[in-house]
Amino acid sequence: MIRAFILLSLIISLLGAYDYFSVEAGAGVLESPCLALGVMFNSDSKLAFGAGVATAKNDELIAAPKILSRFKIIMTKRASTELDVGGGVFFRENDKKPFFEVSVGGSYLLTCAVAAKLAFGVATAGFESDGTKFGIALKLEVKLGFSDKDHDWVVDRLDRCPKTPKGALVDKNGCALDSDADGVFDGIDKCPNTPLAALVDSTGCPEDSDSDSVYDGVDRCPNTPKGINVDSVGCPVDSDHDGVPDYADSCSNTPSGAVVDLIGCPRDSDEDGVLDGLDQCPGTPTGFEVDRFGCPKIPPVEHEEIENLFRDNLELTASALNKLQRLALRLRAYPARKIKMLVYTDIQGSPAYNRRRARKVGEKIVQFLKGEGVDPKQIEVVAMGERDPVIRSYSAEAKRKNRRVVFVYEEK
């Protein structure tokens, strides 16, 4: 019977029905102190079958082929708790009896292929006095045919990552773990809680090239001078947010929005007391009183009209010059505003003649305004001539009304 069972097991093993086979040797107490030696075939389906011999009372040998289900209850890389449930047949002299056994125990791998086991169990029948017997056994299991070339405690046949570096911790498939995702495997990693995105050295510890306590990879300012206070992303602190870090800022309390120079001090290009960046009228000429926004307190030119502009000889009238002088002050106060100047004449003469007259009068006005400090580039002259008369007549009143200039600000 034993021979037939062993032969059947070998045939099944050759067909690949088992995961591995092992030799177990041990000592224990069941019915009495005993020694045991056996061969077990263990399959991936949690089944195990085999045969063995054990000593009993009176130095008898008991042969026992058996089959059982083996469940691993708690399992780590090297240790596990196993539950075995199964049965078989005891052969003693000319007697044979079926038996049933249940055992629970622990297993610890000494190497990938050698394990020490301690088991507590109960078996029925097969003894001199029939009944249930309790026992304890300490065994050494040698798994034959096992290989673990990368020494990661996962056998080569099951190892999906067969070239794991020495010392690296692996998962159940034999692939190295990297808990902090820094590219250095757990077990080798001397700094296992590296922040995400930090660059590390060969031992898995974060690098800090500029010694600012913010790791490379996280550090957005990797060349910070030594001894400088930095923020959470490794950039020098800029308390007033003016773009100049505190260590280089000579004016540490710059108002928000103000434009500063290289040493962090606010600029006031037009020297009106309102800082660049906050100044809504940045080109205010010197001497003009401004409001809190940096704009002159006198109103800008929006739409201004001056009548009785010139005499028959195209000379500007005294009243027109007086008004132009006051207007020049407002134009100078807002040099960035471009003004369109429309020059009109009376209706006496041809359209071409009147356009020429309007052009000449416009040139005289520009020259006068220039003398008052107005930039000629600020004014665009448009010779309207006799168009759009106020009064369509040749009377003196019509001449006074129609000879006029209109200053218009057209916002672009």
Secondary structure as UniProt FT lines:
FT   HELIX           2..14
FT   TURN            15..16
FT   STRAND          20..29
FT   STRAND          33..42
FT   TURN            44..45
FT   STRAND          47..55
FT   HELIX           57..59
FT   STRAND          61..63
FT   STRAND          66..75
FT   STRAND          79..92
FT   TURN            93..94
FT   STRAND          95..109
FT   STRAND          114..124
FT   STRAND          132..144
FT   TURN            149..150
FT   TURN            156..158
FT   TURN            162..163
FT   TURN            166..167
FT   TURN            172..173
FT   TURN            179..180
FT   TURN            186..188
FT   TURN            192..193
FT   TURN            196..197
FT   TURN            202..203
FT   TURN            209..210
FT   TURN            216..218
FT   TURN            222..223
FT   TURN            226..227
FT   TURN            232..233
FT   TURN            239..240
FT   HELIX           246..248
FT   TURN            252..253
FT   TURN            256..257
FT   TURN            262..263
FT   TURN            269..270
FT   TURN            276..278
FT   TURN            282..283
FT   TURN            286..287
FT   TURN            292..293
FT   STRAND          303..306
FT   TURN            312..313
FT   HELIX           318..333
FT   TURN            335..336
FT   STRAND          339..344
FT   HELIX           351..371
FT   TURN            372..373
FT   HELIX           376..378
FT   STRAND          379..385
FT   HELIX           396..402
FT   STRAND          404..409
//
